Amino acid sequence: MIPHRTPRPSTVFGISPDEVAALVRIWQEQARVIDGLDFAGLAALPVSASRVVAALRATASPARTATAAVGGRLTSIAAAVAVFSARSVAEDHAAARRLAELPDR
């Protein structure tokens, strides 16, 4: 018979529901930060003959579009991971219940 050995934590793959919840919170917070970036100052630069100022003014709308997309993506990922975590925990509990209900031998 092979003796039962408890694997060392460094050799076990796993992530706790608390760790997943922390990731979800971080992604949600960062989505709000990114989505809240303000580019109004670029768009409000005074009209100038300077090509640099013109280029800066032109970046306001694309920058807002890009940050909105990144913020939305982080929000969607966070929501999907939260659902995955909830379902995984529920399935783990259901599987454990089924195993506990097996008759003793």
LINLINTA-V824144 format. One record per residue. N is the residue number from 0. RES is the residue in one letter. SS is DSSP state (H for helix, E for strand, L for the rest). PSI is psi in degrees with one decimal (999 if undefined). Layout:
# LINLINTA-V824144
n:N res:RES ss:SS psi:PSI
n:N res:RES ss:SS psi:PSI
This chain:
# LINLINTA-V824144
n:0 res:M ss:L psi:137.9
n:1 res:I ss:L psi:126.7
n:2 res:P ss:L psi:144.8
n:3 res:H ss:L psi:127.7
n:4 res:R ss:L psi:135.1
n:5 res:T ss:L psi:122.8
n:6 res:P ss:L psi:148.5
n:7 res:R ss:L psi:146.6
n:8 res:P ss:H psi:-31.8
n:9 res:S ss:H psi:-14.9
n:10 res:T ss:H psi:0.8
n:11 res:V ss:L psi:126.8
n:12 res:F ss:L psi:133.7
n:13 res:G ss:L psi:157.6
n:14 res:I ss:L psi:134.3
n:15 res:S ss:L psi:157.4
n:16 res:P ss:H psi:-32.9
n:17 res:D ss:H psi:-38.2
n:18 res:E ss:H psi:-41.0
n:19 res:V ss:H psi:-43.5
n:20 res:A ss:H psi:-38.8
n:21 res:A ss:H psi:-41.8
n:22 res:L ss:H psi:-44.4
n:23 res:V ss:H psi:-45.8
n:24 res:R ss:H psi:-44.2
n:25 res:I ss:H psi:-45.5
n:26 res:W ss:H psi:-39.2
n:27 res:Q ss:H psi:-43.8
n:28 res:E ss:H psi:-45.2
n:29 res:Q ss:H psi:-33.0
n:30 res:A ss:H psi:-42.7
n:31 res:R ss:H psi:-40.0
n:32 res:V ss:H psi:-49.7
n:33 res:I ss:H psi:-44.4
n:34 res:D ss:H psi:-24.1
n:35 res:G ss:L psi:-1.6
n:36 res:L ss:L psi:135.6
n:37 res:D ss:L psi:120.6
n:38 res:F ss:L psi:11.5
n:39 res:A ss:H psi:-34.0
n:40 res:G ss:H psi:-36.4
n:41 res:L ss:H psi:-44.6
n:42 res:A ss:H psi:-25.1
n:43 res:A ss:L psi:4.0
n:44 res:L ss:L psi:142.0
n:45 res:P ss:L psi:146.7
n:46 res:V ss:L psi:133.7
n:47 res:S ss:L psi:158.6
n:48 res:A ss:L psi:-8.6
n:49 res:S ss:L psi:130.0
n:50 res:R ss:H psi:-31.5
n:51 res:V ss:H psi:-46.9
n:52 res:V ss:H psi:-42.0
n:53 res:A ss:H psi:-41.2
n:54 res:A ss:H psi:-41.6
n:55 res:L ss:H psi:-43.9
n:56 res:R ss:H psi:-38.9
n:57 res:A ss:H psi:-18.2
n:58 res:T ss:H psi:-15.7
n:59 res:A ss:H psi:-52.4
n:60 res:S ss:H psi:-48.2
n:61 res:P ss:H psi:-35.3
n:62 res:A ss:H psi:-41.9
n:63 res:R ss:H psi:-42.1
n:64 res:T ss:H psi:-44.2
n:65 res:A ss:H psi:-44.8
n:66 res:T ss:H psi:-33.5
n:67 res:A ss:H psi:-39.5
n:68 res:A ss:H psi:-43.8
n:69 res:V ss:H psi:-44.5
n:70 res:G ss:H psi:-43.0
n:71 res:G ss:H psi:-38.6
n:72 res:R ss:H psi:-45.0
n:73 res:L ss:H psi:-40.4
n:74 res:T ss:H psi:-43.1
n:75 res:S ss:H psi:-42.2
n:76 res:I ss:H psi:-44.9
n:77 res:A ss:H psi:-43.8
n:78 res:A ss:H psi:-42.0
n:79 res:A ss:H psi:-40.9
n:80 res:V ss:H psi:-38.2
n:81 res:A ss:H psi:-43.2
n:82 res:V ss:H psi:-45.4
n:83 res:F ss:H psi:-45.5
n:84 res:S ss:H psi:-46.7
n:85 res:A ss:H psi:-43.5
n:86 res:R ss:H psi:-39.6
n:87 res:S ss:H psi:-44.7
n:88 res:V ss:H psi:-44.5
n:89 res:A ss:H psi:-42.3
n:90 res:E ss:H psi:-38.6
n:91 res:D ss:H psi:-43.2
n:92 res:H ss:H psi:-41.2
n:93 res:A ss:H psi:-42.2
n:94 res:A ss:H psi:-41.9
n:95 res:A ss:H psi:-40.3
n:96 res:R ss:H psi:-43.8
n:97 res:R ss:H psi:-40.3
n:98 res:L ss:H psi:-39.9
n:99 res:A ss:H psi:-26.2
n:100 res:E ss:L psi:-6.8
n:101 res:L ss:L psi:141.8
n:102 res:P ss:L psi:148.0
n:103 res:D ss:L psi:152.7
n:104 res:R ss:L psi:999
